[in-house]
Amino acid sequence: MIIKNLSVRFGRFTAVDDVTLEIPDGQVVGLVGESGSGKSSLARAVCGLVPHTGTVEGARRVQMVFQDPYASLDPRMTVAQTIAEGAGPGEVGRLLQLVRLPAELAGRYPRELSGGQRQRVAIARALGGDPGLLVADEITSALDVSVQAAVLNLVRGLRDELGLSMLFISHNLAVVRYVADVVAVMHRGRLVESGPAEQVVGEPAHEYTRALLAAVPRLRA
């Protein structure tokens, strides 16, 4: 998928300013930047949720996983009903297995699940739509640290198992480095740097990327 010259404006405020970015088939592109950098506005534009200028080419279908799984799941629907909504009842078992959840959770409601389990259900629902691109917007930031690691490992596994193309958004460069093949850095609505993950993290070219790295000392350990 290729994003070309994409801009998002809310009145006089420009949230995303002329961004061009390629998401290669079967790869995870990590989009990183501080709060307010335009990451989520770009994600919503790619999914067709906010008006924008520019083009999004080559994605046959885009599905999004949101930051807060409790807010994104219907509390009146069971896990099975949630997943079946997009994939059909016959796919519920396969998708639960794909996101490493036991079949006995199918009859439970979101309130009966942990935060990590709810996020896995949200991922399963998105995968049930057979996406050409999965957009994951800060999907670990609302989770406990120990749960974050498990969800990140799941994302890596899905990339390898399904050949999944993904736009993975986070303010945490350590998280992005762990899951992404390519890292793109946004600052004040603009894309200031992008390239292979090890290159961007190991030899950052932009001062803003260097500042993000300095805020996460363990990346240099």
Secondary structure as UniProt FT lines:
FT   STRAND          2..10
FT   TURN            11..12
FT   STRAND          13..22
FT   TURN            25..26
FT   STRAND          28..32
FT   TURN            35..36
FT   HELIX           39..46
FT   TURN            47..48
FT   STRAND          53..57
FT   STRAND          62..65
FT   HELIX           69..72
FT   TURN            75..76
FT   HELIX           79..87
FT   HELIX           89..91
FT   HELIX           92..98
FT   TURN            99..100
FT   HELIX           103..107
FT   HELIX           110..112
FT   HELIX           115..128
FT   STRAND          133..137
FT   TURN            139..142
FT   HELIX           145..162
FT   STRAND          166..170
FT   HELIX           173..179
FT   STRAND          182..187
FT   TURN            188..189
FT   STRAND          190..196
FT   HELIX           197..202
FT   HELIX           207..214
FT   HELIX           217..220
//
